[in-house]
Amino acid sequence: MPDAEEVATLLAYEFLRDGKYSAAQGPVEIRQLAMAAAIGAADHVALGEEREGIEAFGSIAVQSVGFEQGIDDPKVHVYLTRGSSKLIRSLPKTVEGVPIVAHQMGTVVVRPEAAASATNQGHLFERQDRICCGSSCAPTSENSSGTLGALVRRAGSERMYLLSNNHVLAGCNHVPIDQPILSPSSADGRPAMRAPGEIGRHEIIHELRSGNPHFVNPCDADLALARATDEAGLSSWQGGADDGFDTPAATASPMSAVRVKKFGRTTGLTFGVVEAKVGTPMPVAYTARHFRGTVWFKDVWTVRGIDGATFALPGDSGSLVVTEDAQTAIGLIFAGNRNGEYAWIVPMPCVIGAFGGLRLVAGHGV
């Protein structure tokens, strides 16, 4: 019997090849995925050759396929961009003995300027007159808002940096180096809040690549760093003085069913559960001031709000996701679905491995 990862890989391969991924705009053949699917299907003729398990899904519209990891009896999760409750009930409940769960979530779009439509009252968290992580931030060149995820240092250096998404700090590859980063963002400034002020200067990105994954390697992260220019005005504290916590120094890989939380610019403190790893390429539509295209990601994770509640909305991009006891960081939010129930995160091993190696700053200004 194949395991959940093998079934997820086979389903994703066949769904892509059949053109069932909504954002792919047609069939996609991915060489590396074809090899993985062939290996996984070698001993499972019904799934690999006769495709009976695949055909039972009919004409569905897929966003991604994930699998649970780190728990007993893991399931495969099929995330749909559209589909009625009736359709979901009609889909197979198992494939090759592995349980299948389908979710209808709508399209996933990253649009930095959408933060203002989510709320024009973005959070600015302060502690001891310092700006805390989880607060609104943005470059001076952009009409957008995102979240200051954490303070970090690069390997071999004591210089402090601001960590967030590429689409938050870098406008999807297009913000010039040394551009000022403000907190709160200009769009979030209002009478009852401290005026937007410089906290950093844009410095380095993890490039976002758009293109057919047959030719362009999928991304594993949406990340950027800005050099901190006012370390004395920043705190590693996450969120509010009463319900916040210090950024944990410890990091770990996400695991399914782990309860987590985060502070973000739009929704503040929210709670969720890690659901599934999306190991196979998935398309995400990006729409920014100077960048428009479909970016494919792999090896990212889904987090779902507790009991279907909101976990992240536009503007929460860049938020650091930690375990519910705030002892361990497990990822950084980079995308979510329209109603905010689901978020996609870059896992911390990828984050701390970026830019030559990073370490989270804890105990600064707390």
Secondary structure per residue as TSV (DSSP state, phi and psi in degrees):
chain	resnum	aa	ss	phi	psi
A	1	M	-	360.0	132.2
A	2	P	-	-70.5	157.0
A	3	D	-	-90.2	178.4
A	4	A	H	-62.9	-38.8
A	5	E	H	-64.3	-41.2
A	6	E	H	-64.9	-43.1
A	7	V	H	-65.4	-42.1
A	8	A	H	-60.4	-41.5
A	9	T	H	-64.2	-44.4
A	10	L	H	-64.8	-44.2
A	11	L	H	-61.9	-46.9
A	12	A	H	-59.9	-44.3
A	13	Y	H	-59.1	-47.8
A	14	E	H	-69.6	-40.1
A	15	F	H	-62.0	-41.6
A	16	L	H	-64.9	-44.9
A	17	R	H	-65.8	-28.3
A	18	D	T	-90.1	0.1
A	19	G	T	75.0	28.5
A	20	K	-	-87.6	-11.1
A	21	Y	B	-79.3	117.4
A	22	S	G	-58.1	-47.1
A	23	A	G	-77.0	-6.3
A	24	A	G	-81.4	-18.3
A	25	Q	T	55.5	47.8
A	26	G	S	127.5	175.6
A	27	P	-	-62.8	145.2
A	28	V	-	-133.1	129.1
A	29	E	-	-111.4	119.3
A	30	I	-	-113.3	117.6
A	31	R	H	-56.1	-49.4
A	32	Q	H	-65.9	-36.6
A	33	L	H	-69.5	-35.9
A	34	A	H	-61.5	-40.3
A	35	M	H	-66.0	-43.9
A	36	A	H	-63.9	-40.8
A	37	A	H	-65.6	-38.8
A	38	A	H	-64.5	-41.2
A	39	I	H	-65.4	-44.7
A	40	G	H	-67.5	-29.6
A	41	A	H	-91.3	-3.2
A	42	A	T	-53.5	-38.8
A	43	D	T	-105.5	13.8
A	44	H	-	-131.6	77.2
A	45	V	H	-60.0	-39.8
A	46	A	H	-60.5	-37.0
A	47	L	H	-86.0	-44.6
A	48	G	H	-77.8	-41.0
A	49	E	T	-104.8	-49.4
A	50	E	S	-81.4	-20.8
A	51	R	-	60.4	26.3
A	52	E	H	-62.5	-41.0
A	53	G	H	-64.3	-34.7
A	54	I	H	-72.8	-46.2
A	55	E	H	-62.9	-24.3
A	56	A	T	-66.8	-15.3
A	57	F	T	-83.5	-13.7
A	58	G	-	62.4	-148.6
A	59	S	S	-95.0	75.6
A	60	I	-	-95.9	162.5
A	61	A	E	-113.6	112.5
A	62	V	E	-103.6	141.1
A	63	Q	E	-99.5	-46.4
A	64	S	E	-166.4	169.4
A	65	V	E	-129.8	128.6
A	66	G	E	-129.1	172.1
A	67	F	E	-141.2	147.8
A	68	E	-	-75.4	145.7
A	69	Q	-	-139.7	137.7
A	70	G	S	92.8	9.2
A	71	I	S	-133.4	163.7
A	72	D	S	-74.0	147.4
A	73	D	S	51.1	57.8
A	74	P	-	-66.3	148.8
A	75	K	-	-104.9	163.3
A	76	V	E	-102.5	135.7
A	77	H	E	-112.0	123.3
A	78	V	E	-105.4	114.8
A	79	Y	E	-96.5	120.7
A	80	L	E	-104.6	143.1
A	81	T	E	-81.0	-22.3
A	82	R	E	-156.5	159.0
A	83	G	-	153.0	133.3
A	84	S	-	-78.7	166.2
A	85	S	H	-60.5	-35.6
A	86	K	H	-63.6	-43.8
A	87	L	H	-62.4	-45.8
A	88	I	H	-61.4	-40.3
A	89	R	H	-64.4	-26.1
A	90	S	H	-84.0	-12.0
A	91	L	S	-76.2	155.5
A	92	P	-	-56.3	141.1
A	93	K	S	-91.8	-16.8
A	94	T	E	-144.6	154.8
A	95	V	E	-135.0	120.3
A	96	E	T	52.5	37.0
A	97	G	T	84.5	-3.7
A	98	V	E	-95.5	127.7
A	99	P	E	-62.4	141.0
A	100	I	E	-118.9	130.9
A	101	V	E	-122.4	127.0
A	102	A	E	-105.6	142.5
A	103	H	E	-130.4	136.3
A	104	Q	E	-99.4	120.2
A	105	M	-	-131.6	-4.9
A	106	G	-	80.4	-178.9
A	107	T	-	-76.0	153.2
A	108	V	-	-110.4	115.8
A	109	V	E	-129.0	133.7
A	110	V	E	-101.6	115.4
A	111	R	-	-137.6	99.6
A	112	P	G	-52.4	-35.7
A	113	E	G	-75.8	-5.5
A	114	A	G	-72.7	-12.5
A	115	A	H	-57.7	-38.4
A	116	A	H	-65.2	-31.8
A	117	S	H	-76.7	-23.5
A	118	A	H	-72.7	-44.0
A	119	T	-	-168.9	144.1
A	120	N	S	-100.3	16.7
A	121	Q	-	-118.0	54.9
A	122	G	-	-60.2	146.2
A	123	H	-	-75.4	138.2
A	124	L	-	-125.2	114.5
A	125	F	-	-98.9	136.4
A	126	E	E	-132.7	147.5
A	127	R	E	-147.2	124.8
A	128	Q	T	52.8	41.4
A	129	D	T	63.4	22.5
A	130	R	E	-114.1	149.2
A	131	I	E	-80.2	129.9
A	132	C	E	-97.2	159.8
A	133	C	E	-65.1	153.1
A	134	G	T	93.6	-3.7
A	135	S	-	-87.7	161.1
A	136	S	E	-60.2	140.4
A	137	C	E	-156.3	161.9
A	138	A	E	-176.1	157.4
A	139	P	E	-72.3	154.0
A	140	T	T	-66.4	-19.1
A	141	S	T	-85.5	-7.9
A	142	E	-	-117.1	145.0
A	143	N	S	-95.9	63.3
A	144	S	-	-149.4	174.0
A	145	S	-	-145.8	142.8
A	146	G	E	-143.2	-160.2
A	147	T	E	-121.3	135.1
A	148	L	-	-74.0	109.0
A	149	G	-	-77.3	-46.5
A	150	A	E	-167.5	165.7
A	151	L	E	-98.2	137.6
A	152	V	E	-138.8	163.5
A	153	R	E	-125.6	145.2
A	154	R	E	-84.6	155.1
A	155	A	T	-56.8	132.6
A	156	G	T	78.5	9.4
A	157	S	-	-139.0	149.4
A	158	E	-	-102.4	2.9
A	159	R	-	-67.5	138.4
A	160	M	E	-92.3	142.5
A	161	Y	E	-129.2	157.7
A	162	L	E	-96.1	133.2
A	163	L	E	-109.8	129.3
A	164	S	E	-158.8	-163.5
A	165	N	-	-82.0	157.5
A	166	N	H	-57.2	-44.8
A	167	H	H	-73.4	-11.5
A	168	V	H	-89.6	-53.7
A	169	L	H	-88.4	-23.5
A	170	A	S	-121.5	6.5
A	171	G	T	54.8	38.3
A	172	C	T	59.3	62.6
A	173	N	T	79.9	-5.0
A	174	H	T	-109.5	-8.0
A	175	V	S	-74.9	131.6
A	176	P	-	-64.3	150.2
A	177	I	T	-60.5	141.7
A	178	D	T	76.5	9.7
A	179	Q	-	-66.3	135.0
A	180	P	E	-62.3	142.1
A	181	I	E	-110.5	127.1
A	182	L	E	-106.3	151.3
A	183	S	E	-143.8	125.6
A	184	P	S	-65.3	170.3
A	185	S	-	-65.5	159.3
A	186	S	G	-57.5	-36.5
A	187	A	G	-68.2	-22.7
A	188	D	G	-98.2	-2.2
A	189	G	-	-64.6	137.4
A	190	R	-	-156.6	166.6
A	191	P	T	-57.1	-36.2
A	192	A	T	-85.7	5.5
A	193	M	S	-122.2	154.6
A	194	R	-	-60.5	147.5
A	195	A	-	-64.8	147.1
A	196	P	-	-53.9	133.1
A	197	G	E	-138.8	153.9
A	198	E	E	-68.9	130.4
A	199	I	E	-119.4	-13.7
A	200	G	E	-168.1	177.6
A	201	R	E	-130.9	129.2
A	202	H	E	-58.4	136.4
A	203	E	E	-134.3	-44.7
A	204	I	E	-149.5	147.2
A	205	I	E	-127.6	155.7
A	206	H	-	-97.3	110.2
A	207	E	-	-60.2	136.7
A	208	L	-	-91.4	129.1
A	209	R	-	-117.7	131.6
A	210	S	B	-110.2	138.5
A	211	G	S	152.1	161.6
A	212	N	-	-58.9	126.6
A	213	P	T	-67.3	-8.1
A	214	H	T	-67.7	-31.0
A	215	F	T	-108.8	-31.9
A	216	V	S	-112.8	124.5
A	217	N	-	-61.9	132.5
A	218	P	-	-60.9	150.8
A	219	C	B	-78.4	156.2
A	220	D	S	-115.4	0.5
A	221	A	-	-162.1	155.0
A	222	D	-	-125.3	93.4
A	223	L	-	-138.4	152.1
A	224	A	E	-155.5	158.5
A	225	L	E	-124.6	143.9
A	226	A	E	-122.4	138.3
A	227	R	E	-70.9	124.4
A	228	A	E	-67.4	130.6
A	229	T	S	-109.1	-6.7
A	230	D	-	-141.9	71.8
A	231	E	G	-59.4	-33.6
A	232	A	G	-70.2	-17.3
A	233	G	G	-98.7	7.0
A	234	L	E	-118.0	153.6
A	235	S	E	-133.0	144.2
A	236	S	E	-78.3	-4.1
A	237	W	E	-61.4	139.2
A	238	Q	E	-101.7	118.5
A	239	G	S	81.8	-152.9
A	240	G	-	-76.8	162.5
A	241	A	T	-65.2	-34.8
A	242	D	T	-87.4	-39.5
A	243	D	T	-114.0	9.0
A	244	G	-	-86.3	-171.4
A	245	F	E	-161.4	158.2
A	246	D	E	-76.0	146.3
A	247	T	-	-56.3	126.5
A	248	P	-	-72.6	144.4
A	249	A	S	-78.6	-25.6
A	250	A	E	-80.9	145.2
A	251	T	E	-131.5	157.7
A	252	A	-	-156.8	162.4
A	253	S	-	-71.5	145.4
A	254	P	-	-62.1	153.5
A	255	M	-	-139.8	140.2
A	256	S	T	-58.6	143.9
A	257	A	T	77.7	0.6
A	258	V	-	-76.3	131.3
A	259	R	E	-82.4	136.1
A	260	V	E	-136.4	172.5
A	261	K	E	-151.2	169.0
A	262	K	E	-159.4	157.8
A	263	F	E	-109.1	136.5
A	264	G	E	-142.2	161.8
A	265	R	T	-56.8	-37.2
A	266	T	T	-94.5	-52.0
A	267	T	T	-102.7	-0.7
A	268	G	E	65.1	-130.8
A	269	L	E	-87.0	122.3
A	270	T	E	-137.0	161.8
A	271	F	E	-124.4	146.3
A	272	G	E	-151.5	-175.7
A	273	V	E	-132.1	131.0
A	274	V	E	-65.3	130.8
A	275	E	E	-108.0	-62.3
A	276	A	E	-149.6	153.8
A	277	K	E	-92.2	129.7
A	278	V	E	-100.8	92.5
A	279	G	-	-84.1	-20.3
A	280	T	S	-97.8	155.5
A	281	P	-	-57.4	136.1
A	282	M	E	-132.5	142.4
A	283	P	E	-92.0	138.0
A	284	V	E	-129.1	126.5
A	285	A	E	-80.1	127.9
A	286	Y	E	-111.7	132.7
A	287	T	E	-133.9	106.6
A	288	A	-	-130.8	176.2
A	289	R	S	-57.0	-42.7
A	290	H	S	-120.6	13.4
A	291	F	-	-146.7	127.0
A	292	R	E	-143.5	121.5
A	293	G	E	174.7	175.4
A	294	T	E	-99.0	120.7
A	295	V	E	-105.3	127.2
A	296	W	E	-95.1	135.6
A	297	F	E	-123.1	154.1
A	298	K	-	-143.6	161.6
A	299	D	S	60.2	38.6
A	300	V	E	-111.7	172.4
A	301	W	E	-127.0	153.9
A	302	T	E	-102.0	143.0
A	303	V	E	-125.2	135.8
A	304	R	E	-116.7	136.9
A	305	G	E	-58.8	145.3
A	306	I	G	-57.8	126.6
A	307	D	G	53.3	34.9
A	308	G	G	80.4	6.0
A	309	A	-	-72.4	166.7
A	310	T	-	-66.7	134.0
A	311	F	-	-110.0	-39.9
A	312	A	-	-155.8	139.9
A	313	L	-	-125.7	169.6
A	314	P	T	-50.5	136.4
A	315	G	T	102.0	-22.6
A	316	D	-	-84.3	-4.0
A	317	S	T	-56.3	133.9
A	318	G	T	99.4	-10.6
A	319	S	-	-63.0	140.2
A	320	L	E	-83.2	126.7
A	321	V	E	-99.7	127.1
A	322	V	E	-127.0	163.3
A	323	T	E	-63.4	157.8
A	324	E	T	-60.2	-26.8
A	325	D	T	-86.4	2.4
A	326	A	S	63.2	21.9
A	327	Q	S	-92.3	-18.0
A	328	T	E	-143.9	133.0
A	329	A	E	-88.1	135.8
A	330	I	E	-122.7	-8.8
A	331	G	E	176.4	176.7
A	332	L	E	-129.5	125.7
A	333	I	E	-67.0	137.3
A	334	F	E	-132.8	-12.1
A	335	A	E	-158.8	163.9
A	336	G	E	-157.7	167.0
A	337	N	-	-87.2	174.0
A	338	R	T	-63.8	-40.2
A	339	N	T	-87.8	-0.4
A	340	G	S	84.4	2.1
A	341	E	S	-69.5	-34.5
A	342	Y	E	-114.5	144.1
A	343	A	E	-131.4	152.4
A	344	W	E	-109.2	136.4
A	345	I	E	-125.1	147.6
A	346	V	E	-82.8	123.8
A	347	P	E	-68.1	149.3
A	348	M	H	-60.9	-35.1
A	349	P	H	-57.2	-35.7
A	350	C	H	-70.6	-42.0
A	351	V	H	-61.8	-50.6
A	352	I	H	-74.7	-14.1
A	353	G	H	-87.5	-8.0
A	354	A	G	-78.4	158.3
A	355	F	G	57.2	34.7
A	356	G	G	81.8	4.2
A	357	G	-	113.1	128.8
A	358	L	E	-126.5	156.2
A	359	R	E	-136.7	138.3
A	360	L	E	-70.1	141.6
A	361	V	-	-91.5	125.2
A	362	A	-	-123.1	156.5
A	363	G	S	72.6	19.5
A	364	H	S	-99.6	114.3
A	365	G	-	67.0	30.1
A	366	V	-	-102.9	360.0
